[in-house]
Amino acid sequence: MRRILWFLPFAALLFFVGCDKPGHEAEEIPTDGTSWEIINTSDNIMPNLLSGYISNGGEFLAVGASGGFVAVSHDGGEHWTTNAIPEMESEGYAVEGITFANEQVGVFGGKMSLYRTTNGGTTWVDVGEGVVGEDNIKAVQYIGDDIYYAISSGNFFVSNDGGATWTVSEIAHMADLKIGATGMDFYDADHGMLSTTGFFTFYTNDGGQNWYVEPLGMDTVFYDVAAVDTGIYYLCGQAGVIVYRSLAIDTTLCHYDTTIIIDSSMIIDTDTIPIDTTWEVDTTFDITFVDSFDTTVGIYNRANNDYNRELTSIDIYGSYGICVGKADADETVLISEDGGATWNKIPYANVYGDLLWTQFTPEGDAAILVGNDGVRGGGAIRICDGTFSNWNAANFGTTIAMQDMVFLDSQNGVFVGKKGAIYTTNDGGNTLIARVCPMAPDTGDITISGVAFISSTDGIAVGTDTLIIKTSDGGKSWQYLSGDNISAETDIDHLNKIQMVSENVGYIVGSGGIVLKTEDGGNTWVQKSVPDGIGCELLSLCFVSEDEGWVVGGSGVVLHTADGGDSWTQQETGVNSSLTGVKFVSSKLGWICGNMAILRTSDGGVNWEFTQVEPNLFGFFRDIDFSDSEHGWIVGNFGYILHTVDGGDTWYRQATGYTENNLYAIYILDNSHIWATGDNGIVMKLVP
């Protein structure tokens, strides 16, 4: 057995590199001179994001990440201008805060860094030299009237000329308390608050000239603060805690019922400290708190909502609030529709990772969430409207395995895959822009296995647990089709592939021998019966008209119908392995590929011939497509791409050595525009 196992891969290698018997001339295999190139891989991915900005109804976006990465989009994430600031990239410094005065002038900060753009993010200029020093800028905010604020752990930065020049001042008592600022928000040029790494907040009513310390009264670290112009401040932090606090403006601070013990000797009642008095404290002090506090403080009851992870960012606009955090699965977002009084989880942000920043637009008509998606890889961006009714994604790149694709023209296409992955491209597959998959409450983790389009705007995708979703805008947004619209006599574990034969008629195949048909453009689906005993996975289909088509699947099953699925004939192929792809160019001429199998028929499947022209061609072939009766391609595991120019009489391998990623799908728009896709988000394109 060992000798046989050793020989198999060697035999396959001989076939693909060529091995001729002594004394025999090599048989010439016809080719057409085409080749392939890789145009997208998991390397072309947006990195894990730390900060973001949104305005203009969600059309203007800016995000920052580690390594000095900053990206700006002026069209809602359809196209991006990206930069990696060399000085930050070489040191691995992160962009931790970014904001804009308008779509041209903006500022971002990071470790030892403050940069400014005046051309919408095309280029950035260092404006922090001599000011930032060793500081790590945590947050930046545009206040209006050319005023920007920024904070580091212990310093406050101000620019009064649109971010061109900056002054810096120490935040009083921050160092004394041995803590650092974590977040900042101002609701006008004077009034703002800082969250900190300790159990204190810092408040100012004069634009940061003076800071007033207030003990929180609880042993929780807060990471961000949201200021509302009514004088209410919201903080979020450890263990899923959200607190809100009302501060009387320009009078006295409304303190907790708390005492501060300084040097364990002098006790000061905090209610007696006026707002215009700074605290003089000894660096050796100790602080303890009483476990009761003012009724003006509210706490989000995380126990009722089963959320106890770190909350990293919060923002409030009018009656709506949004808060994001760290998680080990989806549901990393909390929303409020009553001004922050109560909060609830949402299940449809569709992010499998940590969200680290959120912000409403200045007009409150949209919000952005940024972070990372550990499952799909790289950064994650989610955009919602001001009422959380609609969600979209705008990050690019992925490490997910793509299961299927469709191109609407030479530039615009849609890719689908594991973990509910949906991506669109507007540049011929070079860039993949993420989209949000709507999931029914009980779907959980899903794979989207098939996609088809009726027109340039209307499409349908299918996947796990009878998932059928529809789009009417070219794949940018998707809607879930209720199970009430699917009539099936058996339970469906998975739907694999879909083909829309016309504007109204289409078919889906899936597990358990399932075949579904629509006659109203995908609004409703009805199960079509297959022969008794066909209970295997049906993996692919090809219809040449509304009535005639073939489906293939496990155990070498091939089924043919000529009456729209009302009756089926099982066709014998002599193959018992899984058949994964089928293509007919007429009612007579067709091909099938599968596990170590390539089949051809010229009589509609009455007879199938095994067209593997060399005995040592080993491979699991996943998909097949033909542009005409002569030119065809097959893709499969280990990056195999086979090509024929003589109708399948002979096949030769293209793109040898380009990739070892498994390829699952091929799509032919025309002889000059052909794509293949598969593991790790790889996209390959034919070079005619």
N, C-alpha and C positions, 0 to 999 in steps of 0.2 A: 504493500500500500504506500509506503514511503516513496518508493521509486515512481509510482504513478502520480502522486501529489507533486513531486518535484518536476515531473515532465509537463504537467498541464500548463503552468505559466510560461514555460520555455517554449512550448508548442505555439502558444498564442503570440509570443514575441516573434517567432519565426515567421508567422503569417504576416504580421504588420510591417516587419522590416524587409521581408522577402527572403526566400530560401529555395533555390532551384536544384534539382537533381543534376549530378554531373552528366555532361553530355547532352543536356536538354537546354534549349533556348528558353529564356524567361518569357512567359506569356505577357504580352503588353495589355495593360488595363487602361481602357479609355478614360480620360479625364477632360475637364474643361478649363483648367487653369485657375479656378477659384480657390480661395483660401479663407481663413478666419482670423479674427483679432478679438482680444478681450477688451471690452469697452467699459466694463464696470465690475468691481470686486468689492469685498468687504473693507478694503483699504480706503475706498472712496466714501467715507462715512463721516457724518457730523460727530465730533467727540462729545463726551459727557458734558452737559451744560450746567453752568453755575448761576447765570444771571440772564435777565431778559428785559425787553422793553417793547411796548405796543402802543400804537396810536392810529389815527385815521381810520377808525372803524375796523381795525384788524388788518389793514393793508400794509402798514409800515411796521416792520419787525426788526429787532436787533437782539443778538444773543452773544454770550461770552462763555469761554471754556478755558481749560488749562492750556499751557503752552502758548499763551498770548493769542489764542484763536478768537476771532470776532467775525461775525457774519451779519449782513444787513440785507433785508429784502424790502422792496417797494411795491410788491404785488401779492402780499399775503402768503409768501413762501413758495411761490411758483418758480422764482429765480432768486439766486443768492449771490451777493458779492462777499467773498471771504478773504480774510487776511490772517496771517500769523506774524505778529510783531516780532521781528528777529531778536531783539534784546530780551524779550520775555520768553520766546520759544527756547532760546539756548539755555535759559535758567529754569525752564519749566514753570514759570510764573503764570498764575491764573487770572482771568478777567472775572472779578467778583461783583462788579457793579457797573451798570451801563444805563445811560439816559440821554434823551435828546430834547432840545428846545423846539426843533422843527425837523423836517425830513433831511435837512442838510447839515445842521450844526448839532454835534453831540459830544459827549464825554464818557469815557470809561476809566475805571481804576482797578488796580490789583496790587500785588506785592511790589513795593518800590516803584509804582507806576501810576501816572495819570496821563491819558492821551486824549487828543481832541481831533475831530474831523469837521471840515467845513464844506465837504462835497459828498455828503450822504453815505459815508463809510467807504468810499473808494480808497482814500489814503488817510493815515492817522499821524499826528505830530505829537511828540513828547512835550507836555506842558508842565510836568511835575519835577523837572530838574531843579535842585536846590530847595525844594519845598517838601517833597514826600520823604526823602531820606530813606531810612530803613523801614518805614511804615508799610503796613499792608492795608490798602484801601478796602473797606468792607462793603460800603454802599455809597452810591451817588444819587442825587436828586436834583432835578431842575425845578426851581421855585417859581420862575417867571421874571420878567423884566431883566433878562440877562443874568440872573442870579443862579448859581449852582452851589449846592452844599455837598460835602463828602465827609465820611468819618473813617478813621482807623480804630484800632483798639483803644487808643487813649487821646487822639487828637481830632480836632474839628477843622475842616478846610472850607474856605469861602472864596468864590470867584464872583466879582461884580461886573465882569466884562465878557460874558458869554463863554467862560471857560478858558480864555486866553492866558490869564494870569491868576495866581492863587496866593492866599495868605493862610497861615496855619496857626492855631492856638491850642493850648493844652486844655483838655476837659478837666476842670477842677475836681479833685478828690477821686478821680478814676484810679490813679496810681496808688493813692493812699489806701483805697479799699482792696487793692491787688486784684482788680477785675478789669475786663475790657468790654468795649461796646460790640454788640453783635448785629444790631439793626437800627434803622433810623426812619422816621417819617415826620414830615411837617405838613400842616394843612394850610399854612400861609407863611410868609417870610419870617414871622416872629415866633410862632408857636409850634413846638415839636417835642418829640420824646425819643430817647434811646433805650433799647433793651440791652442787657449786659450778661456777662458770664456769671455774675453773682446774683444775689437775691435783692437787687435794687433796680429801679429805673431812674433815668436822669431826664429832667424836664427843663425847657427854656421858654421864656415868653418875650425874649428880646433878640431873637435870631442867633442864639448861641454865644452871646457875649457873657452871659452868666448861666450856670447850670445848677439845678436844685435836685438834691438827692432824695429819693423816697424809698424806704424799705417796702418790699412786696408783702411780707408777712407769710411767706411760704417758701419751702426749700426746693424751688423749681427754677431751673435755668430757662430763660426765654430767648428765642433766636430772632424774633422779628416783631415789629410793632406797626400798627396801622392807625393813623390819626384821622379823625373826623372833625369837620368844622364846627360841630356842636360842643367840642371840648371833650369828647369821649375818645379814649385810646384802647385799642385791642392788642393784646400780646398773645403769642403762641410759643409753645416750647416743648419741653420734655413730657413724656408719658401722655401725649395727646391732650395737654391742658391748654385751654383758651380762657383768658380772663379779660374783662373789660372794666374800664375805670373812668369815672367822670371827674374832671378837674375844673374847679371854678376858675374862670379866666380873670387875671389881674386882681384877685383878692387874696385868698389864702388857699393853700393846698388842702384838699379834703383827704386827710390821712387815715390809714388803718388804725384800729385800736391796738397800738403797738408801743412798746417801750424799747429804747435803745440804751444799752449799758456800755459806757465808755470807761475803759480801764477798770471795769468791775467796781467802780466806786460812785460815779456821778450818774444819776438816772434823770433823763430828760423826757418830758411828755411831748411827743411830736406834734400834738395839736396846738402847742404854744409857739411853734416856729413859723414866722411869717414868710411869705413867698419871696420877699426881697432881702432875706437874710441868708448868707452862705454858711455852711457848716464848717466849723473848725474842729478837726478830729485828730487825735493822736494816732500815729501809724501802728501803735501796739494795741489798739482797742480790740474788744471782743463784742459781738452783737448776738443777742438772743431775742426771740420773738414770743409774744403771747398768741395762742392759737385761735383768736377771734379777730374778725375784721369787719370793716364798715359794710353796711348793707348796699352801698352803691357799687360794690364789686360783684361781678357775675362770673361763674365758673362753668364752662362747658362740661356736662356730665358725661365723661367718656364711657362710663360703665354701661349706660343705656344704649350706647352706639358701638360698643365693642371696638374701640379704637384706642390703643395705648402706645402707639409708636411716636417717634419724635415728629413734631410739627415744625416745619422750617420756615414758612413764609405765609403772610396773611395780608389781605387788602379788603377794604370796605368801600363801597360806593352806593350811597343812598340806602335803599332797603336790602341791597344784595351784598353778600360777603363771600369770599373764597379763601380757603386755607389748604395748603398742601404739605405733604410730609414724606417720611421715609416708610418703606414697606417692603415685604418680601413677595408681594403679589400685586394684582390690580387693586383698585379702590384706594388710591392714595390721595383722594380729594374729598374735602368737606365743603359744603356750601350752606349758606344761610340766606333766607328770603325774608327775614324780619329784622334786618339791621344788625345781625350778629347776636341776637338774643338766644337763638337755638341753631344747632348745626346738625347736618345729616350727611352721611356718606353717599357718594354716587358711584355706580358700577360701570359707567360707560366712558371714562376717560381713556380706557384701553391702553394703559401703560403698565409694564411689568418691571417696575423699578422705583427709584427714589425721585420725587419731585422736590426741587430745591428753591424755586422762586415762582411767585405769581404776582400779577399786577393788572389792574383795570386800565383801560385807556383814560386819558384826561376827561373824556366825555362820558365815560361809563358804559359805552355801547359794545364793548368787547373786553376780553381778558385773555392773558397769556399765562401758560404754565410751562416751565422748563425743568429738565432734569436728565435722567438717564433711563434707558431701557435695557436691563441686563440680559433679557431674553432675545430681543431682536437686534441688540447691539447698538452702541453709540448713544448720541443725544436724543432726547425726546422733547418735542414741542406740541402742545395742545392749545388750540384757540377756540374760545366759545363766545357766543354773543352775550350781551349784557344780562340776559335772563336765563342763561344756561340751557337754552332750548336746542341749540345746534353746536356740534363739536367738529373740529377738523384738526388734522395734523399737518405739520409743515417741515419737519426735519427730513434730512436726506440720507440715503445709504442704509445698509442693513447687513447682518450676518445670517439672516434667516434663509432657509431653503425655499426657493420659489418653485411651486408646483405647476403653474400654468401661466399663460400670458396671451394677450391679444394686442395687435397694433391696428389703430384706426387709420393711420396714414404713416408716412415715413418718419414722423417726429413724435407722434402721440400714441402712447400705449398704456396698458394696465397689466400689472403683475400681481399674482396672489400666491400665498404660501402658508407656512405653519404659523402657529400662535396668532391667528387672525390677521396675518400680514396682508395689507393691500398697499400697493405702491403705483404711482403713475409716473410717466416720463413725458417730458415735452421737448426733449432733445435727442430723440432716437435711441434711448436706452443708456446714454452716458450718465445720467443722473436719475435716481429713483427717489421720488418725493412721497413720504408716508401719508397714508389716509387712515381714518378711523373706521374700524369695523363695528357696526352695530350688532350687539349680541343680545339675545333673549336672556332674561334673568337666570335661566337654568342651564345655559350652554357651557359656561366655564371656558376652559382651554379648548380652542378649536383649530382645525386646519382648513383652509380654503383651498380646494383642490382643482376647481375648474372655473373658467370664466369665458363668457361669450357676449358679443354685442350685436344688437339688432340694427343700430344706426351709429352715427358718430357721437351720439350723446347717451343713448339708452343701452344699458347692459345688465347682465345677470351673472352672479357668481354663486357657487354652491360649495358645501363642505360638511363638517361634522354635525351630527345630530339633526339631520334634515334642515340644515342651514341653507336658506335661499335669501339672498339680498339683492337689491336692485339699485341702479343709479340712473339718473336722468341728466347728469351734467358731465359726462365723460369720465366718470370714476372718481371725481373729487369728493363727493358725499354719497353715502349709501343708506338705504332704508331696509329694515328687517321685514320679511314677508311672514305674516302670521301662519302658524301651523293649521289654522282653520281653513286656509286656502289650499291645503295639500290633502288630497284624498288618497289614502294608502291603506291597504288591508293588512299590512305587516309592519312591524317596527323597523325603522331605518336607522342603522348605526352610522352610516356615512354616505354622502353623495360625492361621486368622484369626478365626473365630467359632464359638461353641458354643451349642446349644439343648438343654436337657433337657425332653423332651416329657412325661415321666412320671417316676415314681420310679426306673424301671429303664431306660427307653429314651431315648437322646439321640443327637445328630448333631453332627459337626464338619466344617467345610469349610476348605480351605487351598489352597496353591500347587499348580500342576501338575494341576489338576482333581481334587484329592483330596477324597473324602468318607469319613469314618469314622463307624461306628455302634457304640453300646454297648447291650447288653440286660441288663446287670447293675449298673446304677447308676454306670457309669464306671470300674469296676475293670479291664475289658478292652475293647479297641476293635478293630474289624475293618473293613478297607477295603471299600467298595462300588463296584463298577464303574460308570463313566459312559460315555456313547456315545463311540465312537472319534473321535479328532480334538479332543476337549475337553481341551486341555492348558493352558488359561489359569488365571489366579488366580481361585479362587472366593472371594467376599468376604463374602457374607451368606446367611442362610437363614431360612426360616419354615415350621414344620410346624404343621398344625392338628389332627393326630392322630398316633398312633404310626406310621402308615403313609403319610399323605399330607403332602407338603410341596414347597417350591420352594427352589432355590438360584440365586443370581445371581453374576455376576462380570465379568471383562474381556471386551472385544469384544462387549458386549451380550448375553452368554450368559444364558439363562434355562432351567433344567431343572426338570422336574416328575416326581414319583414318586407312585404310588398304592399301592405294595406294599412300603413300608419300605426303598426303595433298591435292591431287586433289579433293577428296570428303570427307565429314565428316558426321558422324551420331551423333546426340545428344542423350546422354544416360540419363535416368531418375534415380534420386537417392532418391527423396522424401525430399531433403534438399534444403532450399532456402538461406542459409547463405553462406558467402564466403568460397570457398575451396582453400587452399593455398599450399598443397603438395600432390604429387601423386607418387606412386612407384609400378611398376610391375616387378616381377621376371620371368615371362613367359608371353606368349600371353593370358593366362587364369587367372592367380592369381595376384591380385593387391589390393592396399589399397589407401585410400585418407584420408587426415586430413584437418580440417578447423576450423571455428568458432563453438565451442561446437559440433564437429562432427568427428567421426572416422568411415569410411566405408570400406567394404571389398567385393570383388567379386571373384568368382572362375570360372566364365564363360566368361571372357573377358569384363565384364561390361554390359552384357545383364541384369543381376540382381545385385543389390547392397544391402547389408544388413548393418544395423546400428549396429556397434559392441561395442558401449559404454555399457559395461557390468554392470555398476552401474548407477542408475537414477540420482545420485547427482554429477556426474563428470562434473564440469564446467571449461571451459578453452578455450582460443583462441590458437589453435595449429597451428604452423607456417610451420613446415617441417616434413617430414617422410622419413625414409630410412630403408631398410632391407638388411641384409647380406646374407640371404638365405630364404627359404620359412617359417622358423620358428622364426627366431630372427629378431626383428625390434625395432626401436626407434622412438619416436615422441618428438619434442621440441616445446616450446611455451612460452607464456607470464608468467611473475612472476617466471622465472627459472624452469618451468615444464619440466621434462624429464620423459616420459613414456616408459616402456619397455615390450615387450612380448617375450615369449619363446615358444609359442604354436600357432604361425601363426596368432595371433590377437584374439584368443578366449578370452583371458584375458589380461589385461594391469595393470601394477602397476607402481607407481611413484618411480623413483630413484632420488638421489641427493637432497632429501628434506632438505630444510634449507640452502643449499650451497649458493644460490644467489637468489635475487628477480629481477635481470636483465632479461628483455625479451630476449629470445633466438630465433633467426630467421633461423638458418640453422644447419643442421647436415650432416656430411660426413663420410662415411664408406669406409675405405681402405680395411680392412679385419676384422675378428672378434676380433682381438687384438688391432686394431688401428682405433679408432672412435673419432671424435671431434664434439663439438658444439660451436657455437659462437653467439654473439648478442650485446646488448647495452654496452656502455662504454668499448669497445674493449675486452670484456671478451672472453676467450678461455677456454673451459673445455675439458677434455680428459677422456676416459673410462679407468678404472682400471680393467683389465681382472681378 
